[in-house]
Amino acid sequence: MEKGCIRVWFNNNGKDLTTQFFFENQSVASIESFMKKLPSPTNIETIEPSILWWIHKNDLDKILEEIKEIPELRDSLINMLFERTFDYMKYFVSFIKNSPVERYTNLIKERPQIIMRVPQHYIASYLGITTVHLSRLKSKLIIKNN
């Protein structure tokens, strides 16, 4: 992605659940869909005016075959895939381990661009709470920090 913001989400019984956000200089794809040649279980949506570059799977397959012989490029791709996997694992574990307040404060510390650029209803969806709950949570944090 050259410019913009993307959210990845899925529909759960009529409710949109956001699982990830991507910004400039990040790559986004449904890895599961790409590797297994199945429809993606998630949707990828721009939420800001965006400039995106895309590649057809057949062309990417050729490039991947070629970079096997170039350790720096191969390692860079592998690292990018691992980073994304680590992000998803951290997100998954945070729902088991952390309260919504902890998830929100971690989000402020670790990914402030989400707080600054993403509409509140998508942030609430990402945190697994309602927009009303997010509003209350933010109010409590403001009071606590004053």
CORHU-V331285 format. One line per field, one symbol per residue. psi: psi as a letter, one per 20 degrees, with the letter a starting at -180 (. if undefined). burial: 1 if it has 24 or more other ideal C-beta (glycine too) atoms within 12 Angstrom, else 0. A space follows every 10 residues. Layout:
psi = ???
burial = ???
//
This chain:
psi = pgqapqqprr poljppopiq qqaqkqqprn gggghilqqq irqpppjqpq oqprqqgggh ggghghihin hggghggggg ggggggghgg gghhhghqrh gggghhgggh mhhghhipqh hhggghikrr hggggggggg hgghi.
burial = 1001111110 0000011111 1110011111 1000000000 0101101000 0000000000 0000000000 0000000000 0001000000 1001000001 0011011000 1001101101 0111111110 0001001100 000000
//
